[in-house]
């Protein structure tokens, strides 16, 4: 999108005047001024796109073009590793250097045997915006190849589907994405070239990743050639670049495929022809050149806005800086170092700027400054320095911007701001600027009626309808998706935006709605309102009708609810008050949300109650009983918007009261008010009972609550402490008071440092977790006993933990001992009931458990992550004296939370376990880790049970990273316990834990294995093979790496056989690699049970049909399916074994069962017992 268009003469004059002032202060910026002669030459209509780029690069040759953060290679004294130490400066390439690198890469593609790229070949690129990424993308134009850019940290399902669909000849991956790219390249099986970019071989972390990928490729046995972009550029230097002949299709050739999930979440490949890319460059060249162009690119290059940022500067002879980190954590630092003249914004960036302003004002007010003067001072300071001091213009796009935030930006920063509206399908991303249709991008447009929603071009005062347009810049369709392509255009070739607009003047529009009632909230979440309304109405008898409402400026929904008064009377009586009715409806919506797996942002925060049903007679329903959205919005919109406004004001006032240093509120009152603001539940008070979940929260709300508490108190209370089932308002308040008094104990900040982005094994030493008194006591502890009688078990009420409990009870019974189980609960009686309940699902299991537990079980209420494990001093002291061995199975498991939010539950908890093992007498520890920790092993010498832990780990918010890192940290602490105190330790890393092979109904209904069996039976569909076929297209023998849960439990409790005084890692793996017990065999055995299964020869056809059938299942059935994990099946699995060395496991368990037909029959019986199957 361009902000060099639609600028009035008055605005141009103001911009020129300010530009002159900036130039007078810093004449060096003149070298970034667009050159009209160069622009005119590049606009020659006879030139191809590559020729235009050559003109720009040659004429601007000595100007700086692209830059990124400079760094030095330094050595970490504690780890002895070399790393990149980024500087407070940028370094980059000139236009000539960029041109030469592009030439070199194009030459390498022409002449390299292993990495050859021919015209029309697909070049897949994954990473974040950088100089390397940009030159690869442009080089595809020179090679007449097709660029397929993808964003760093793209989800696995998107990568699977995209790679399978486009079948690239080469994959380029940033070093941060190299391992993921390698795994998908190996799974694809047909890609021969893998190239790493943004790679620094002198950085030991980069080099380790490269070596690990070399090992992955070698183990795969596939002919994949791995190299770096640097090596390809060196190869290309030896040849002179020569332009290719004109492509047979000319500028109608496919030049790029951009993937955007849109409102459905399913990746669609938008096809850009070369003529579309050429027109985008020409449009940018034609824009008025009135000031120097210096900018910052922080958006991914698979996004239209991200792609336009550097191209905008290149067309103007300007300078573009790439931000250091993709998470925007360094964005404003990068902006200030660059000191740009223009910026493109997402609304989220505006909000971050505004949030910084609010926080700075709040901090000054807490220090005693008057609020009005604080606001004025902060605004003045930010206007001068926060975005540099030479910002002249900016554009905001992606979603509407709040008027309050826009007003702040206008007051704070003296620059020209343009609102952009567009989409991926527009090719340039720009359909309108400040509501004005862009003639450079849109050749023709129209509105078409949407009668089902009540929008017509005959509406008054303005015509309304779906915006449709034609554009030479727009996409040609969706790659290999004729159905989606057909839905993109109407019969006259107009592109359908799906947006309802009103035409407030010739060529002037305003977006008012979506055709498919899909709403985009302010944080980017899409909400399918129609389907969601149906879920609420069908899920509760009390909800007769519901109208969900939201807008793109808000992060949550509101609603109008029509109650069914008969159902209400039966639930709460005929004399219920209005408050009773609202409370009931709120409870019902929360219940439906939980039962139907509705996301937190899809649950209305507040609602109006309407006693008159929506009907055709009152104009709110159509003749076919569909909601008439315009009529509903007209009737209720003003009141609902007033609720948003009132809620915002109330929240602002509440936060102001909470932050007031002169407040007389107690800590508990502040905590309850903060919780009320977070959950928007008025009934919460300082005396409210219940844990966070009881009070209406979930894991996402816990993270939000944690951040808000930090804003109010300046104390970090992580999400794992908030989510503890034993924690409540009183306990949170006590923790905060303790931290405020300076006695906050061990925390993420005290161990790793505030805002740490990477953590080190050297941080995790026991002397930083345990008191000096404990360490002294540990040095005089009694030795371990020879005969173990008393065992401590954590996590006994989990799927694995219950069977570990059974194994330990049998051991205790044999020697007249006991098992002590620590269960999170309010008291010992509740803890015992909670544990007993997990054994009650099978009569035989319950009998065996009850017989053993009656004599050999003690259950204590506690929390292993708290001091003394949440026990009283006497009980804790008793355990230090009584226990002979500790089996630590418990863990907080959540694949979305960050490491910081696991710190207490999984790291401090492990330190508490070690403390217990050290005091009074020493005790061996059996620790259940996770395969998620494998990502944090140093596998440079191979992936086996002895692979050491990494010395340094970077903190990311990628899927399951926080959980995996917390397990790595626990293992580091255990290594320290063994090295310095001689505690014997066994660490168990398991893979898939399947059903118990004897007890009935003991199957984990949430795991992938059970979901797959259910889905194959429910759909009646399976692929010809789940595994890759051989070169002749014949079936190969596969293997499934899983074990019955009782085998895992036996392993965990047999550690003493393997290790009495050392430290051992045990990789629990089904080592019968050639037994033929595979997913294909499982389907055979399902058929043998009488289920009809259709085998589909083409794997991709199976994926498509399988997924379609799963999506059509009733919601209560679909939630048990594999639909959310389909990325795991998009490509056939390699037939040969990729398993790890598991010698220690084989020593412990030399005779494990096969996953044979008998076992699959048993699993099917278990699924029936759990009511999954009829």
LOVO-232113 format. One line per 2 residues: number of its first residue (from 1); for each residue z, y, x of C-alpha. Coordinates in steps of 0.5 Angstrom, whole numbers, plus 500, padded with zeros to 3 digits. Each point is the difference from the previous one (the first is absolute). Layout:
<recs>
NUM) Z,Y,X | ...;
</recs>
This chain:
<recs>
1) 500,500,500 | 498,507,502;
3) 504,506,500 | 495,504,503;
5) 497,501,493 | 501,504,493;
7) 504,505,504 | 499,507,497;
9) 498,506,504 | 507,503,500;
11) 503,494,502 | 495,499,506;
13) 501,507,502 | 508,499,500;
15) 499,493,504 | 495,504,505;
17) 506,506,501 | 505,494,501;
19) 496,496,505 | 498,507,504;
21) 508,501,500 | 501,493,503;
23) 494,500,505 | 503,507,502;
25) 506,496,502 | 497,494,503;
27) 493,501,502 | 499,493,502;
29) 499,497,493 | 493,504,500;
31) 498,493,503 | 501,497,494;
33) 495,505,496 | 494,497,496;
35) 494,502,503 | 495,502,495;
37) 494,498,505 | 502,493,501;
39) 502,499,492 | 492,502,499;
41) 498,496,505 | 504,494,497;
43) 498,502,493 | 492,498,502;
45) 498,496,494 | 496,496,504;
47) 505,497,504 | 504,493,499;
49) 507,500,499 | 501,497,507;
51) 495,506,503 | 505,505,496;
53) 506,497,504 | 496,500,507;
55) 499,508,499 | 507,501,498;
57) 503,496,506 | 495,503,505;
59) 500,507,498 | 508,500,500;
61) 500,496,506 | 506,503,504;
63) 504,502,494 | 506,495,498;
65) 499,496,494 | 505,495,499;
67) 507,499,503 | 506,496,499;
69) 507,500,503 | 501,500,507;
71) 504,495,504 | 503,497,507;
73) 501,493,501 | 507,499,502;
75) 505,495,502 | 506,498,495;
77) 506,499,505 | 504,496,495;
79) 494,495,498 | 495,501,507;
81) 494,501,495 | 495,505,501;
83) 499,504,493 | 496,506,498;
85) 505,506,500 | 496,505,495;
87) 500,508,502 | 501,506,496;
89) 492,501,502 | 493,498,498;
91) 495,497,504 | 493,498,498;
93) 492,500,501 | 495,505,500;
95) 494,500,495 | 496,497,506;
97) 505,495,502 | 500,498,493;
99) 493,499,500 | 500,496,506;
101) 505,495,497 | 496,499,494;
103) 493,499,504 | 504,495,504;
105) 503,496,494 | 493,500,497;
107) 497,497,507 | 505,495,500;
109) 499,498,493 | 492,499,502;
111) 501,496,506 | 507,496,500;
113) 499,493,498 | 507,499,498;
115) 501,507,496 | 493,501,498;
117) 499,504,494 | 493,501,496;
119) 497,504,495 | 503,499,493;
121) 506,496,503 | 507,501,498;
123) 505,504,504 | 507,499,498;
125) 505,505,502 | 508,500,499;
127) 505,505,503 | 502,507,499;
129) 496,506,501 | 499,501,508;
131) 494,502,505 | 499,493,501;
133) 499,499,492 | 496,506,499;
135) 495,498,506 | 499,493,497;
137) 499,502,493 | 494,505,503;
139) 497,495,505 | 499,496,494;
141) 495,505,498 | 496,500,506;
143) 500,492,500 | 497,501,493;
145) 506,495,498 | 505,500,494;
147) 507,503,501 | 506,497,496;
149) 506,504,502 | 507,498,497;
151) 506,503,501 | 506,497,505;
153) 505,496,496 | 495,498,495;
155) 503,494,496 | 498,493,501;
157) 497,499,494 | 495,506,500;
159) 499,498,507 | 498,493,498;
161) 496,502,495 | 496,505,504;
163) 499,496,506 | 497,494,495;
165) 496,505,496 | 496,504,506;
167) 500,494,505 | 500,505,506;
169) 497,498,507 | 506,504,504;
171) 507,502,498 | 503,506,504;
173) 507,501,499 | 505,505,503;
175) 505,497,504 | 506,500,495;
177) 495,496,495 | 497,495,505;
179) 505,494,498 | 498,501,493;
181) 493,501,501 | 500,494,505;
183) 503,496,495 | 495,502,494;
185) 494,499,505 | 503,493,502;
187) 500,498,492 | 493,503,499;
189) 498,495,505 | 493,503,501;
191) 501,507,504 | 499,499,507;
193) 502,507,503 | 507,503,500;
195) 501,507,503 | 506,504,501;
197) 500,508,500 | 506,505,501;
199) 502,495,506 | 504,502,506;
201) 500,494,505 | 505,503,504;
203) 505,500,494 | 504,493,500;
205) 501,500,493 | 492,501,499;
207) 499,495,505 | 504,495,497;
209) 497,501,493 | 493,498,504;
211) 503,494,503 | 503,497,494;
213) 493,501,496 | 497,497,506;
215) 504,494,499 | 499,500,493;
217) 493,500,501 | 500,494,505;
219) 504,496,495 | 495,501,495;
221) 495,497,504 | 495,505,497;
223) 495,503,504 | 502,507,499;
225) 499,505,506 | 506,505,500;
227) 499,506,504 | 502,508,500;
229) 496,506,498 | 501,502,508;
231) 496,494,502 | 495,501,495;
233) 499,507,502 | 500,498,507;
235) 494,495,499 | 496,505,496;
237) 500,505,506 | 496,496,504;
239) 494,501,495 | 497,506,497;
241) 500,501,493 | 494,500,496;
243) 499,502,493 | 498,494,495;
245) 494,501,496 | 500,502,493;
247) 503,495,496 | 496,496,495;
249) 503,503,494 | 501,507,504;
251) 506,504,497 | 501,495,494;
253) 503,495,504 | 507,498,499;
255) 504,504,505 | 508,499,498;
257) 504,497,495 | 507,503,499;
259) 505,496,496 | 505,503,495;
261) 504,497,495 | 500,505,495;
263) 504,499,494 | 499,492,499;
265) 503,499,507 | 494,495,502;
267) 496,502,506 | 493,503,498;
269) 495,501,506 | 496,507,498;
271) 493,500,503 | 498,506,504;
273) 493,501,502 | 498,503,506;
275) 497,506,496 | 507,501,497;
277) 503,501,506 | 495,504,503;
279) 500,505,494 | 508,500,501;
281) 499,503,507 | 495,505,497;
283) 504,502,495 | 506,502,505;
285) 495,503,505 | 497,504,494;
287) 507,503,499 | 502,507,502;
289) 502,501,507 | 505,505,500;
291) 506,498,505 | 501,495,506;
293) 501,493,497 | 506,497,503;
295) 504,494,496 | 504,494,500;
297) 498,493,497 | 505,496,497;
299) 497,496,494 | 497,493,502;
301) 492,500,501 | 499,495,494;
303) 502,506,496 | 495,505,498;
305) 505,506,501 | 501,497,507;
307) 493,499,502 | 498,507,498;
309) 506,503,505 | 497,499,507;
311) 493,500,497 | 501,507,497;
313) 502,502,507 | 495,497,504;
315) 494,503,496 | 504,507,501;
317) 501,499,508 | 507,500,498;
319) 506,496,503 | 503,494,496;
321) 507,497,502 | 502,493,498;
323) 507,499,498 | 505,496,504;
325) 502,495,495 | 497,498,493;
327) 507,500,496 | 500,508,501;
329) 506,500,504 | 497,504,505;
331) 495,504,496 | 504,507,500;
333) 501,500,507 | 493,498,501;
335) 498,506,496 | 504,505,504;
337) 497,497,507 | 493,501,497;
339) 501,507,496 | 495,499,496;
341) 495,505,496 | 499,495,494;
343) 504,494,497 | 498,495,495;
345) 506,498,496 | 502,494,495;
347) 505,502,495 | 505,496,503;
349) 500,504,507 | 501,506,495;
351) 506,497,498 | 503,498,507;
353) 499,508,502 | 504,502,493;
355) 505,495,501 | 501,502,508;
357) 501,507,497 | 505,498,495;
359) 504,496,505 | 500,506,505;
361) 503,505,494 | 505,495,498;
363) 502,499,507 | 501,507,501;
365) 504,501,493 | 505,494,503;
367) 501,505,506 | 502,506,496;
369) 493,504,499 | 498,503,493;
371) 495,496,497 | 495,505,499;
373) 500,503,507 | 500,493,502;
375) 494,498,496 | 496,507,503;
377) 502,498,507 | 498,493,500;
379) 493,502,496 | 499,505,505;
381) 501,496,506 | 496,494,497;
383) 494,505,499 | 500,502,507;
385) 501,493,503 | 500,494,496;
387) 493,499,500 | 498,504,506;
389) 499,508,499 | 492,500,499;
391) 499,496,494 | 494,503,496;
393) 498,495,495 | 502,493,497;
395) 498,495,494 | 504,496,496;
397) 497,494,497 | 502,493,498;
399) 505,502,493 | 502,506,497;
401) 505,504,503 | 506,503,497;
403) 500,507,498 | 507,501,503;
405) 497,497,507 | 494,504,500;
407) 504,507,498 | 504,498,506;
409) 494,499,505 | 497,506,498;
411) 506,504,501 | 502,497,507;
413) 493,499,503 | 495,506,500;
415) 494,495,499 | 494,499,495;
417) 501,494,497 | 495,496,496;
419) 501,494,495 | 495,494,501;
421) 498,495,494 | 496,494,502;
423) 500,493,501 | 498,494,505;
425) 494,499,496 | 497,508,501;
427) 499,498,507 | 502,507,502;
429) 507,499,497 | 498,507,496;
431) 498,501,493 | 503,507,499;
433) 504,505,504 | 505,504,496;
435) 497,497,494 | 493,502,502;
437) 495,495,500 | 497,499,507;
439) 492,501,500 | 499,497,507;
441) 504,494,497 | 498,499,493;
443) 493,501,498 | 501,499,492;
445) 506,499,496 | 502,499,493;
447) 506,498,495 | 499,494,496;
449) 504,498,494 | 506,496,500;
451) 501,499,493 | 506,494,501;
453) 504,505,503 | 498,506,495;
455) 496,504,505 | 494,503,498;
457) 495,505,503 | 500,504,494;
459) 508,501,500 | 502,507,500;
461) 502,505,504 | 497,496,505;
463) 495,494,500 | 504,494,503;
465) 498,493,502 | 499,495,506;
467) 497,504,506 | 493,497,502;
469) 496,502,506 | 494,499,505;
471) 500,501,507 | 496,498,506;
473) 506,500,504 | 503,495,495;
475) 501,492,501 | 495,495,499;
477) 504,496,496 | 506,495,502;
479) 498,494,506 | 499,493,497;
481) 503,503,493 | 494,500,495;
483) 505,501,494 | 504,505,503;
485) 494,504,502 | 497,499,493;
487) 507,503,498 | 499,506,505;
489) 493,503,496 | 498,501,493;
491) 493,499,498 | 497,506,503;
493) 503,499,507 | 506,505,499;
495) 506,498,504 | 506,499,495;
497) 506,503,503 | 505,497,495;
499) 503,507,500 | 501,504,493;
501) 498,507,501 | 500,506,496;
503) 494,505,502 | 503,507,500;
505) 494,504,502 | 493,498,503;
507) 501,496,506 | 508,500,499;
509) 504,495,498 | 507,497,500;
511) 503,493,500 | 504,498,494;
513) 500,493,499 | 498,493,503;
515) 495,496,496 | 503,493,501;
517) 507,503,499 | 502,499,507;
519) 505,505,502 | 501,502,508;
521) 507,502,501 | 502,506,505;
523) 501,494,506 | 494,497,499;
525) 502,494,495 | 495,498,495;
527) 503,499,493 | 495,496,495;
529) 504,503,494 | 496,496,494;
531) 502,493,503 | 507,503,502;
533) 501,502,493 | 498,493,497;
535) 506,497,505 | 505,504,497;
537) 498,500,493 | 499,492,500;
539) 507,499,504 | 505,503,496;
541) 501,500,492 | 503,506,500;
543) 494,504,503 | 495,500,494;
545) 495,505,504 | 500,504,506;
547) 496,506,503 | 501,500,508;
549) 499,507,503 | 499,503,507;
551) 496,504,504 | 498,500,507;
553) 505,506,502 | 506,495,499;
555) 502,494,503 | 503,496,494;
557) 498,499,492 | 503,503,494;
559) 499,497,493 | 500,500,492;
561) 503,494,497 | 500,498,493;
563) 505,495,498 | 500,495,496;
565) 506,501,495 | 501,494,497;
567) 500,497,507 | 505,505,503;
569) 505,499,494 | 500,493,501;
571) 502,501,508 | 505,506,499;
573) 501,501,493 | 498,505,494;
575) 505,505,502 | 498,501,507;
577) 500,507,503 | 494,503,503;
579) 503,499,507 | 501,493,498;
581) 492,499,498 | 498,504,507;
583) 505,495,504 | 497,494,497;
585) 493,502,501 | 501,502,507;
587) 503,493,501 | 495,497,497;
589) 494,503,504 | 504,498,506;
591) 501,493,498 | 492,500,498;
593) 499,503,507 | 504,494,504;
595) 497,495,496 | 493,502,500;
597) 501,502,508 | 498,507,498;
599) 500,505,506 | 506,505,500;
601) 495,506,500 | 497,497,493;
603) 507,500,497 | 501,507,496;
605) 505,504,503 | 501,503,493;
607) 497,500,493 | 500,503,493;
609) 502,496,494 | 495,501,494;
611) 502,497,493 | 493,500,497;
613) 495,495,503 | 493,502,503;
615) 495,499,495 | 493,501,497;
617) 503,504,495 | 503,505,505;
619) 494,500,504 | 504,497,506;
621) 496,493,500 | 492,499,499;
623) 497,495,495 | 501,494,504;
625) 507,502,501 | 499,503,507;
627) 505,506,503 | 496,506,499;
629) 502,503,507 | 498,507,499;
631) 504,500,493 | 506,497,503;
633) 500,505,506 | 499,506,495;
635) 506,498,496 | 505,498,505;
637) 497,503,507 | 503,507,499;
639) 507,496,499 | 499,495,506;
641) 498,506,505 | 506,503,498;
643) 504,494,501 | 497,500,507;
645) 502,507,501 | 507,499,498;
647) 501,494,504 | 497,504,506;
649) 505,505,499 | 506,496,499;
651) 498,496,506 | 500,506,504;
653) 506,503,497 | 504,493,501;
655) 497,500,507 | 503,507,502;
657) 507,498,497 | 500,494,504;
659) 498,504,507 | 505,506,498;
661) 505,500,506 | 505,503,495;
663) 499,495,495 | 507,497,498;
665) 497,493,498 | 503,494,503;
667) 495,495,504 | 500,495,494;
669) 498,506,495 | 495,502,505;
671) 497,493,501 | 500,499,493;
673) 496,506,498 | 495,498,506;
675) 499,493,497 | 499,504,493;
677) 495,504,503 | 497,494,503;
679) 500,495,494 | 499,506,495;
681) 506,496,496 | 505,505,497;
683) 505,495,498 | 502,499,508;
685) 507,503,502 | 504,499,506;
687) 504,495,496 | 494,496,498;
689) 501,492,502 | 494,496,503;
691) 496,500,506 | 493,503,501;
693) 496,495,496 | 505,500,494;
695) 500,508,500 | 492,499,499;
697) 497,501,508 | 496,495,504;
699) 498,500,507 | 495,506,500;
701) 505,504,496 | 505,498,505;
703) 496,503,506 | 499,507,496;
705) 508,500,498 | 501,499,508;
707) 496,506,502 | 503,504,494;
709) 507,498,503 | 498,502,507;
711) 497,507,497 | 507,501,496;
713) 505,498,505 | 496,499,507;
715) 502,493,500 | 495,494,501;
717) 502,495,495 | 495,494,500;
719) 497,497,495 | 503,493,502;
721) 507,503,499 | 498,503,493;
723) 497,493,498 | 506,496,501;
725) 502,497,494 | 507,501,502;
727) 499,508,501 | 501,505,494;
729) 501,508,500 | 507,499,503;
731) 498,496,506 | 494,505,501;
733) 505,506,500 | 505,496,505;
735) 494,499,505 | 498,507,499;
737) 507,503,501 | 501,495,506;
739) 494,503,503 | 501,507,499;
741) 507,499,503 | 496,498,507;
743) 502,493,499 | 494,497,497;
745) 500,494,504 | 493,496,503;
747) 494,503,497 | 492,500,501;
749) 501,507,503 | 506,498,505;
751) 496,494,503 | 493,502,500;
753) 500,508,499 | 499,505,495;
755) 493,499,497 | 498,495,506;
757) 493,498,499 | 500,494,505;
759) 507,495,501 | 501,497,507;
761) 504,493,501 | 504,504,505;
763) 503,504,493 | 503,493,497;
765) 506,499,505 | 506,497,497;
767) 505,505,503 | 496,505,496;
769) 502,496,493 | 507,497,502;
771) 506,504,502 | 503,500,506;
773) 506,497,497 | 496,494,498;
775) 496,499,506 | 507,500,504;
777) 502,495,495 | 493,496,501;
779) 502,499,507 | 506,496,499;
781) 498,496,494 | 501,492,500;
783) 494,496,501 | 496,496,495;
785) 503,494,497 | 496,493,501;
787) 501,498,493 | 498,505,495;
789) 503,500,493 | 500,507,497;
791) 493,503,499 | 498,507,497;
793) 494,501,497 | 496,506,497;
795) 495,501,495 | 502,493,497;
797) 497,502,493 | 493,501,502;
799) 495,495,500 | 501,497,507;
801) 507,502,500 | 502,495,495;
803) 497,494,503 | 503,503,507;
805) 507,500,496 | 499,493,498;
807) 499,497,507 | 506,504,502;
809) 504,497,495 | 498,493,502;
811) 502,501,507 | 507,503,498;
813) 501,495,495 | 499,495,506;
815) 505,503,504 | 505,502,495;
817) 498,508,501 | 497,505,495;
819) 495,505,500 | 501,508,499;
821) 495,503,496 | 499,508,500;
823) 497,502,494 | 499,508,498;
825) 504,501,493 | 506,504,498;
827) 505,495,501 | 501,492,502;
829) 499,498,493 | 494,503,498;
831) 497,498,507 | 502,493,498;
833) 496,500,493 | 494,503,504;
835) 500,494,505 | 501,495,494;
837) 494,503,496 | 495,498,505;
839) 502,493,500 | 500,499,493;
841) 492,499,499 | 500,493,501;
843) 505,495,498 | 500,495,506;
845) 501,507,505 | 505,502,496;
847) 504,494,500 | 499,499,507;
849) 502,507,502 | 506,500,495;
851) 503,494,503 | 500,503,507;
853) 502,507,498 | 506,498,497;
855) 503,498,506 | 496,503,506;
857) 498,507,497 | 503,507,501;
859) 496,506,497 | 502,507,502;
861) 497,506,497 | 498,505,506;
863) 494,503,503 | 498,498,507;
865) 497,507,502 | 507,504,499;
867) 506,500,504 | 504,494,501;
869) 494,497,495 | 503,503,494;
871) 507,496,501 | 507,502,500;
873) 503,500,507 | 504,494,499;
875) 494,496,497 | 495,502,506;
877) 506,498,505 | 501,494,497;
879) 492,498,500 | 500,502,508;
881) 505,495,501 | 498,494,495;
883) 492,500,501 | 497,496,505;
885) 493,501,498 | 496,506,497;
887) 493,499,496 | 497,507,499;
889) 495,499,494 | 501,506,496;
891) 495,506,501 | 497,506,496;
893) 493,498,499 | 495,506,497;
895) 493,501,503 | 499,507,499;
897) 507,503,503 | 500,503,507;
899) 504,497,505 | 505,506,499;
901) 502,497,493 | 501,493,503;
903) 505,503,506 | 506,498,496;
905) 498,494,496 | 497,496,506;
907) 502,503,507 | 507,503,499;
909) 501,493,496 | 498,496,506;
911) 504,504,504 | 506,499,495;
913) 498,492,501 | 501,500,507;
915) 506,504,500 | 503,495,496;
917) 497,494,504 | 504,504,506;
919) 507,501,498 | 506,495,500;
921) 495,495,502 | 493,499,502;
923) 495,497,495 | 493,498,500;
925) 495,504,496 | 494,497,496;
927) 496,506,498 | 494,499,495;
929) 495,505,502 | 492,501,497;
931) 493,499,502 | 500,508,499;
933) 503,500,507 | 495,497,503;
935) 496,507,500 | 505,502,505;
937) 500,495,505 | 496,501,507;
939) 495,494,500 | 496,503,506;
941) 502,493,503 | 498,496,493;
943) 504,499,494 | 505,495,500;
945) 507,499,499 | 502,503,506;
947) 496,507,499 | 505,505,502;
949) 501,506,495 | 497,507,502;
951) 504,505,503 | 497,506,496;
953) 498,500,493 | 497,506,496;
955) 502,501,493 | 495,500,495;
957) 500,500,492 | 495,494,500;
959) 501,494,496 | 506,496,502;
961) 501,504,506 | 507,502,499;
963) 502,493,498 | 497,497,506;
965) 503,505,505 | 507,500,497;
967) 499,492,501 | 498,502,507;
969) 506,504,501 | 504,495,498;
971) 498,495,505 | 500,505,505;
973) 508,501,499 | 501,492,500;
975) 496,500,507 | 506,505,502;
977) 505,496,497 | 498,494,504;
979) 498,503,506 | 507,504,501;
981) 505,495,496 | 497,493,500;
983) 499,500,493 | 495,494,498;
985) 495,502,496 | 494,497,496;
987) 495,504,497 | 496,497,494;
989) 493,503,498 | 497,496,494;
991) 493,501,497 | 499,498,492;
993) 506,496,497 | 498,496,495;
995) 504,496,494 | 505,496,501;
997) 498,493,501 | 505,496,496;
999) 504,505,495 | 496,502,494;
1001) 498,507,498 | 502,503,507;
1003) 493,503,502 | 499,508,502;
1005) 496,503,494 | 499,506,504;
1007) 497,497,506 | 492,500,501;
1009) 500,492,500 | 503,499,493;
1011) 496,506,498 | 493,497,502;
1013) 502,493,497 | 501,504,493;
1015) 494,504,501 | 495,494,501;
1017) 503,496,495 | 500,506,495;
1019) 493,502,501 | 497,493,502;
1021) 496,503,506 | 500,498,507;
1023) 495,502,506 | 496,494,503;
1025) 505,501,505 | 505,504,502;
1027) 498,499,507 | 494,502,504;
1029) 494,495,500 | 497,498,507;
1031) 494,502,503 | 496,495,495;
1033) 504,502,494 | 504,494,499;
1035) 507,500,498 | 506,500,506;
1037) 507,498,500 | 505,505,499;
1039) 507,500,500 | 506,504,497;
1041) 506,503,504 | 506,499,495;
1043) 506,496,499 | 505,498,495;
1045) 506,505,500 | 505,494,501;
1047) 496,499,507 | 501,507,502;
1049) 507,500,498 | 501,493,504;
1051) 497,504,506 | 505,506,499;
1053) 506,495,500 | 498,496,505;
1055) 500,505,506 | 506,497,504;
1057) 496,494,501 | 495,504,504;
1059) 504,505,503 | 508,500,502;
1061) 500,506,505 | 493,504,500;
1063) 495,504,496 | 495,496,497;
1065) 494,503,495 | 498,495,495;
1067) 493,501,497 | 500,496,493;
1069) 493,497,499 | 497,494,497;
1071) 497,497,506 | 496,494,497;
1073) 494,504,501 | 495,495,499;
1075) 503,496,494 | 495,503,495;
1077) 505,503,496 | 496,506,498;
1079) 499,505,494 | 494,496,499;
1081) 504,494,499 | 505,503,496;
1083) 494,502,495 | 498,493,500;
1085) 507,498,498 | 501,505,495;
1087) 494,497,497 | 503,493,500;
1089) 506,503,496 | 494,501,494;
1091) 499,507,501 | 492,502,500;
1093) 498,504,506 | 493,503,501;
1095) 498,500,507 | 495,506,502;
1097) 496,499,506 | 499,508,502;
1099) 507,502,502 | 499,507,498;
1101) 498,498,493 | 506,496,500;
1103) 504,506,502 | 497,505,495;
1105) 500,495,494 | 507,498,502;
1107) 503,507,500 | 496,502,494;
1109) 504,494,496 | 507,502,503;
1111) 499,507,498 | 498,498,493;
1113) 507,496,499 | 505,502,496;
1115) 505,505,504 | 506,495,500;
1117) 495,495,503 | 497,504,505;
1119) 506,502,503 | 501,493,502;
1121) 493,500,503 | 497,501,507;
1123) 497,506,498 | 504,505,504;
1125) 498,496,506 | 493,499,499;
1127) 498,503,507 | 503,493,503;
1129) 494,496,497 | 494,505,500;
1131) 498,496,506 | 500,492,502;
1133) 505,498,505 | 499,498,507;
1135) 500,492,499 | 503,499,507;
1137) 507,501,502 | 503,507,502;
1139) 507,498,500 | 505,502,505;
1141) 504,495,505 | 506,497,497;
1143) 503,496,505 | 507,501,498;
1145) 499,499,493 | 497,493,501;
1147) 506,499,504 | 504,501,495;
1149) 496,497,494 | 496,495,503;
1151) 498,497,493 | 498,505,495;
1153) 497,498,494 | 492,501,498;
1155) 498,505,494 | 497,494,497;
1157) 498,498,493 | 507,498,498;
1159) 503,507,502 | 494,504,496;
1161) 502,496,494 | 507,502,501;
1163) 498,507,500 | 497,500,494;
1165) 506,497,496 | 504,505,503;
1167) 495,506,498 | 501,496,493;
1169) 507,500,500 | 500,508,502;
1171) 495,501,494 | 494,502,504;
1173) 496,494,497 | 500,497,494;
</recs>
